[in-house]
Amino acid sequence: MALSYRMKVAGLERDLPICRVNDDLYIGAFVIFGDVELTVACARELLKRAPEHDIMITAESKGIPLVYEMARQSGENRYLLARKAPKLYMRDVFSTTVKSITTAKEQILCMDQEDADYMKGRKVLIVDDVISTGESLRALETLVKEAGGIIAGRMAILAEGDAQNREDLIYLEKLPLFNKDGEIIG
């Protein structure tokens, strides 16, 4: 029998599968891909708490549907995306490295000069689905600062582990950590 954790977020209940990170640490897998109802509800609730900003940015890939829906609901016609690898259409790419709790190896996040130029001098809202260790968040902050953007705020649907104690993070709910038996450990 697979272990799961039932949680309520943005007024909706979902069962999250509990997945192994290592022998001592398991996480609730929160995935908004394909869940339109959840994506719309979370975007709506985050926008109620969002600080003033000029543009939003997220990292590829799980933040994409969320930032798209936040932009759509708020009437913003553009958002920015930090890619996991340079694409042929990208020019003058700059990047930073990131080691996420949910990824097996070190990754890069990169942007092209056009997006960097757009960010320069603007208030940038960093958006993600779940913030755990904060590594992806730090990588996005690096890209925003290197581009000359001003960080307006940091938002996520869920905060997990130490991220729950961050005063600079706006989030909807806490996501606990688990042991191998599915018991909450933090």
C-alpha positions in Angstrom: 0.0 0.0 0.0 1.4 3.4 -1.0 1.5 6.0 1.7 -0.1 9.4 1.1 -0.8 12.6 3.0 -4.2 14.4 2.7 -3.9 18.2 2.8 -6.1 21.2 2.1 -4.7 24.0 0.1 -6.6 27.0 -1.5 -9.9 25.4 -0.2 -9.3 22.1 -2.0 -8.3 18.7 -0.6 -5.7 16.5 -2.3 -3.9 13.3 -1.4 -0.1 13.6 -1.9 1.9 10.5 -2.5 4.8 10.2 0.1 8.0 9.7 -1.8 11.5 8.7 -0.6 14.3 11.3 -0.8 16.7 9.1 1.3 16.4 6.5 4.0 15.5 9.1 6.7 13.5 11.6 4.7 10.3 11.3 2.7 8.3 14.2 1.2 4.7 14.7 0.1 4.8 15.0 -3.7 2.8 18.1 -4.7 2.3 18.3 -8.4 -0.1 20.8 -10.0 0.5 19.5 -13.5 -2.8 18.5 -15.0 -4.9 19.7 -12.0 -6.5 22.8 -13.5 -8.9 23.3 -10.5 -5.9 23.3 -8.1 -3.8 25.6 -10.3 -6.6 28.2 -10.7 -7.4 28.1 -6.9 -3.7 28.4 -5.8 -3.1 31.2 -8.3 -6.1 33.1 -7.0 -5.1 32.8 -3.3 -1.4 33.7 -4.0 -2.5 36.8 -5.9 -4.5 38.0 -2.9 -1.2 38.1 -1.0 1.2 39.1 -3.7 3.3 42.3 -3.2 3.4 45.0 -5.8 5.4 43.8 -8.8 6.1 44.5 -12.5 6.8 41.0 -13.7 6.8 37.4 -12.3 9.4 34.7 -12.9 9.5 31.0 -12.2 11.9 28.1 -12.8 11.2 25.4 -15.3 9.0 23.3 -14.9 6.5 22.8 -12.1 6.0 26.5 -11.6 5.0 27.2 -15.2 1.3 26.5 -14.9 1.1 28.4 -11.7 2.8 31.6 -13.0 0.9 31.4 -16.2 -2.4 31.3 -14.3 -1.3 34.1 -11.9 -0.4 36.3 -14.9 -3.7 35.4 -16.6 -5.8 36.2 -13.6 -4.0 39.5 -12.8 -4.2 40.7 -16.4 -0.4 40.6 -16.9 0.5 39.8 -20.4 4.0 38.4 -19.8 5.9 36.3 -17.3 9.5 35.1 -17.3 10.9 31.6 -17.2 14.3 30.4 -16.2 15.0 27.4 -18.3 16.9 24.2 -17.3 19.0 24.3 -20.5 19.7 26.9 -23.2 17.4 26.7 -26.2 18.3 27.5 -29.8 16.2 30.7 -29.7 18.0 32.1 -26.7 20.7 34.7 -27.2 23.5 35.8 -24.9 22.5 33.2 -22.3 23.6 33.6 -18.7 23.1 30.9 -16.0 23.5 29.7 -12.5 23.6 26.3 -10.9 21.1 24.7 -8.5 20.8 21.5 -6.5 17.2 20.8 -5.6 15.9 18.3 -3.1 13.7 16.7 -5.8 16.4 16.5 -8.4 19.1 13.8 -8.5 21.9 16.0 -9.8 23.0 19.6 -10.1 21.1 21.6 -12.7 21.4 24.9 -14.3 18.9 27.7 -14.6 19.4 30.1 -17.5 17.9 33.1 -19.2 18.6 35.0 -22.4 19.5 38.6 -22.7 16.1 39.8 -23.9 14.4 38.6 -20.6 17.3 40.0 -18.6 16.9 43.4 -20.3 13.1 43.3 -19.6 13.8 42.7 -15.9 16.3 45.4 -15.5 15.1 48.0 -13.0 11.7 46.2 -12.6 10.2 44.7 -9.4 10.3 41.0 -10.0 8.1 38.5 -8.1 9.6 35.0 -7.8 7.0 32.3 -7.9 7.3 28.5 -7.3 5.1 25.6 -6.4 7.0 24.3 -3.4 10.0 25.7 -1.6 12.0 23.2 0.5 15.7 23.9 0.8 15.5 27.2 -1.0 18.1 26.3 -3.6 15.9 26.9 -6.6 14.8 30.2 -5.0 18.4 31.2 -4.5 19.2 30.4 -8.1 16.3 32.5 -9.3 17.4 35.4 -7.0 20.8 35.2 -8.5 19.5 35.5 -12.1 17.2 38.4 -11.1 20.0 40.3 -9.4 22.5 39.6 -12.3 19.9 41.0 -14.7 19.4 44.2 -12.6 15.9 43.3 -11.4 14.6 44.2 -8.0 13.2 41.3 -6.0 9.6 42.3 -5.0 8.8 39.1 -3.2 9.1 35.3 -3.0 5.9 33.2 -3.2 5.1 29.5 -3.2 2.0 27.4 -2.8 3.7 25.3 -0.1 6.7 25.7 2.2 8.4 22.5 3.3 11.0 21.9 6.1 13.1 25.0 7.0 11.3 27.1 4.4 8.4 27.2 6.8 10.4 29.5 9.1 11.4 32.0 6.5 10.1 35.5 7.1 10.8 36.6 3.5 8.6 33.9 2.0 4.8 34.2 1.3 3.1 30.8 1.0 -0.4 29.2 1.4 0.3 26.1 3.5 3.0 24.2 5.3 3.9 20.8 3.9 5.4 18.5 6.5 8.3 16.1 6.1 7.9 12.4 6.8 9.7 9.3 7.8 9.6 5.9 6.0 6.4 5.0 7.8 4.6 8.1 6.6 4.8 9.8 10.1 5.3 13.5 10.2 8.8 14.4 11.4 8.9 18.1 10.7 
